[in-house]
Amino acid sequence: MPIPTENVGSLPRPMKLQEAIADYDAGKITKEELKTVQDEACKDSIERMEATGAPIISDGEQRASSFATYPLADTLAGTGLADNLAGDGQYFAIFTDGHHRQLPRLTAGPFRYKTYAADYLTKAIKMAEKPLKQAVIAPSMLYLLYPLDGEIEGYTREQFMEDLVNECEKDIRQCFAAGAQRVSIDFTEGRLACRNDPNNPWTGRKMLEQFIDLNNRVLDRFTPEERKNIGIHTCPGGDCDSTHSADVDYAELLPSMFKMNAGYFLIQLASEPDKERVYKLLGEHSREDANGVPQICFIGVINPQNPRVETPEEVRDDILLASKYIPVERLGTTDDCGFSPFSIDVKPKHGSPDVARDIAFQKIESRVKGTQMASEQLGLN
Ligand SMILES: [Zn+2]
C-alpha cells in the first residue's frame, strides 16, 4: 500500500470572498448573496484540489469563520454569534508578528454548537468526485470559552465539560454520517499550552495534560475501527503567514500528545529546524497500539507559511529520512498546517490570498508526487 497523504483542511479564501464577508458584516449584502460567493469558492477549491492528484481532499473550509470558531459564529467579526456567548473572550493565541486572535466568552449554559462541520461537508460532497476529509475543532480549544477562574452562575465547569464532550462527539459522528472518509481534530493549542506567555494568561497554567484528558473523553466514545479514521493535527499555529509557538520544543509536547487514542496524527514538520530529531521523537513516542489502533504519523512536508514551492524530490527525501525512525506502515505525509485557518487572511508573504491559493495547489501537487516517489522507492506500491 502506498504511503497515505492528506491535507489539514483550509485554503486561503479568494479576495472576492473576503470582501463579501466584510460586506456581509457591514450589512451591505444578504446571507444568500454571501452563500453564492462561498459556493463558488468551495467549488473552485474542490476542483483544483482534485486536479492535484490528491487521494483525499477538503472544501478548503471556505464557509468557516475559522477552524476554531465555525461552531460559534458566522464570521470572524462575530456576526451570528451562538447563544450564551459574548464576543470578548480570552486570546487563544498571540502570534510572533504581534497580532492576536480572540475567542468568544461563555456567559451562561447550556453550551451548544450553532453550526456543525457536517453542515459544510454535506454541501461539499455534492461538488466532489474524490473522497473528502473534514477537520473539526478540539474540545480542548473550546474549553477556553469557559472563564479560567471561578464558575459561571448556574452552570458548573463539569456541566460545561459534559456538554462540550457531547457536542464534539456529535460534530465528528455527523461528519462520518454525511460521508467523510476521515475526520481530523485541530489541536493547535496543544503546543501553545507548553509556552508561558505573560500576555496570554492561559498559556502559563500548564493545561496540556488537562487538554489531553478532555480530548480522550471524546475519543474514548469511538470504537477502534472508528478511531482509525480520526486524527489529531498539531502545529505552532498558522495565520497571516505567522506562528504562535514554533519556539516550543517538540520533546515537551509529543510524549503527552501520543497519549491521545487517535489513529493518526497530522504533524507540522517541514518548517522545523531539525527534522531528523523530530522524526526520531515520533518513532519513540507514537504507539503501535493506542487502545486498539496503531498511531500513524503523517509528517509535514509542505510549509504553508512560505511561498516557495517545495519540490517533489525534497518531499521524497524527507520521507526517506523519516522512514529510518518511523515504521513505514505507520508513516504518512501532510502539510504543516491548513493554508489559511482563519477566513480573513491576506497572506502577506505571498502578496495576496489569490496568489497564495495558486501556490497552495502547487504545493499540494508536490506533496502528492513526492509521496508517490518515496512509496516507489520504499517498494510500497
Ligand atoms: Zn495548524
Boltz pocket constraint, residues with backbone or C-beta under 6 A from the ligand:
constraints:
  - pocket:
      binder: B
      contacts: [[A, 8], [A, 188], [A, 233], [A, 234], [A, 235], [A, 236], [A, 237], [A, 238], [A, 336], [A, 337], [A, 338]]
      max_distance: 6.0
